[in-house]
Amino acid sequence: MRRISIPLPGGPTLSALEAGEGPPLVMIPGWSQSAAEFEPNIGPLSKRARVIALDMRGHGESEKPAGGYRVSRLAADLAAALDVLGLERADLLGHSMGSSVIWSYLDLYGPERVRKLVIVDQAPCAIAKPEWGEAERADHGCLFPDGAAFGGFVGAVAATGDVGGTAALLAGMFTAGFPAEALHGIAAENLKLPRADAAALLHDHCYLDWRDVIRSIRLPTLVVGAEKSIFSAQSQRWIAAQIPGAEVEIFEADAGGSHFMFVENPERFNERVAAFLAA
């Protein structure tokens, strides 16, 4: 595994972790997350692929420009990164907001450069619409019942700049047995994205509605969710049901079935993803 730099034309230089040779797999972390959190996955997946795990702008070890903290801008950065890396066609794996970056990329640039998709635990809509009942909220994975509830969380993000406080905000995304030391390490990675930029990006991300884009996907797709995630397992099944031929894998609660199942149960995650990409 090696760290590489990807200078985007007219934009920031992105940092990435790279390993292996073969068909390219580009991995996109979630909001405030970094490529370092994919370390348990990169090595095993690189046995049959050239794995490139990105730090998006402002995240991890990438440059931190003054603006551009919108999902559409991250999608444009992804497109530019594919150009710089010389990848004519690649598999894309996105976790949480990384899946939204993929959906935005497909919406803006089309599917021609994508071979397969792995969508890991992202809701079609993070904030419920006022007219939705419980069934629709479960189908669409709404994390927040309304804008007011979401606003409280954004405010907490903007106001929390220490590892302990950030770990407390993230704790509900992991199972109860996840080690505190590991959680604090992930919180430290989160804090590499400046908190004002993190809040701006979160605001943009959570108000987006991806249902029409999801329904338009005609690529081989694996959807991965978890029974104890912040997003309902039902929403992950809903996503898979919209995409012809899509596969779905739901991690049970006692099998590391959290929003970060790829960290809590990397063996099962890696095996499932590798089998899907190799098929």
Order of alpha helices (4+ residues) and beta strands (2+ residues): beta-beta-beta-alpha-beta-alpha-beta-alpha-beta-alpha-alpha-alpha-alpha-alpha-alpha-beta-alpha-beta-alpha-alpha
